[in-house]
């Protein structure tokens, strides 16, 4: 069983090989919830996430004979890159099994660190089955992404750093997937300062830790779609579950729209790129999933920043939609000369900037003398969208959300 000393030993073991990431205050976000906010920027690690802490600690704990046989891991992203990078640095042969649908950039990055990459299965569970088969067949050491005491101890070094960096913290908010990060941080913090409140955050579509707490045992939840792919784990670990139950005060969830909005806010206000899993921590605080934070010093762990550029673009659009700064409207109007010009002039007068416009005729839903315009607008917020929509209707346009 893991103890605080194991986390302290892990800190000494990996100290010279990982980044001592900053934990900096943010006045802007503190003002939003009426307290003090700080962010622990694990997205500044060499491979872009906290995962390399646990992976490195696990590999440094392997004896030389076992190292010669190599390591194997299953991952679709952050863990894969953490294992591959440090295995290459240590001269350990590494095999990473990734689901077949893993984005090409993640596969390329992992191969670029020197690992052998095998694409197998449609989902993580199937990739893990192949990793276990290779472990048994080739004698390699499995480096599990979360359900391993040495991995948990490595992730717990984040908690030790927080104790030094933010001695007056009162709440720590941590993303939760398989539970390695939150259980390691929670143990490190609670064993040293039990009065600090530890809150774990899950994506509402894949909330395995919350389901396990409610059931009193580990359960497998359905695989739901989420932009927080780093915490999309259907079943928390056998080793992490009791640690979460002992040390984590609360488990909360956030929606996809809330995560997208938090990604966008971090870009705009904090000038940092956070993946969906990391942004979930901020979303929980700003959306009042974590009550009683007014007047408190809240530390949010930015667990990683590895996000596909195309996904980031979609997240930005989704966040803008959620905030009312991007709106898509369907407008029906008379199909006669000057109607389209009148519409765009009306929108300009209302202060809405037209980003995209699709003018359609001939739809079965339209009269022969009607046209439909699907217009994408840049707006100032939800109140502005409502104002523009109401003004269009008062002017005789038939308007609906796009």
Secondary structure, DSSP 8 states (H G I E B T S, - for coil): ---HHHHHHHHHHHTTTS----EEE-HHHHHHHTSEEEEEEGGGSTTSBTHHHHHHHHHHTS-HHHHHT-EEEE-SSHHHHHHHHHHHHHT--EEEEE-TTS-HHHHHHHHHTT-EEEE--SSHHHHHHHHHHHHHHH--EE--SSSSHHHHHHHHHHHHHHHHH-TT--EEEEE-SSSHHHHHHHHHHHHH-TTSEEEEEEETTS-HHHHHHHHTS---------S-GGG--SS--HHHHHHHHHH--EEEEE-HHHHHHHHHHIIIII-----HHHHHHHHHHHTTSS-S-TTSEEEEEE-B----HHHHHHHHHHHHHHHTSEEEEEEEEE-STTHHHHHHHHHHHTT-EEEEEEEE---TTS-TTEEEEEEEEE-S-HHHHHHHHHHHHHTT-EEEE-
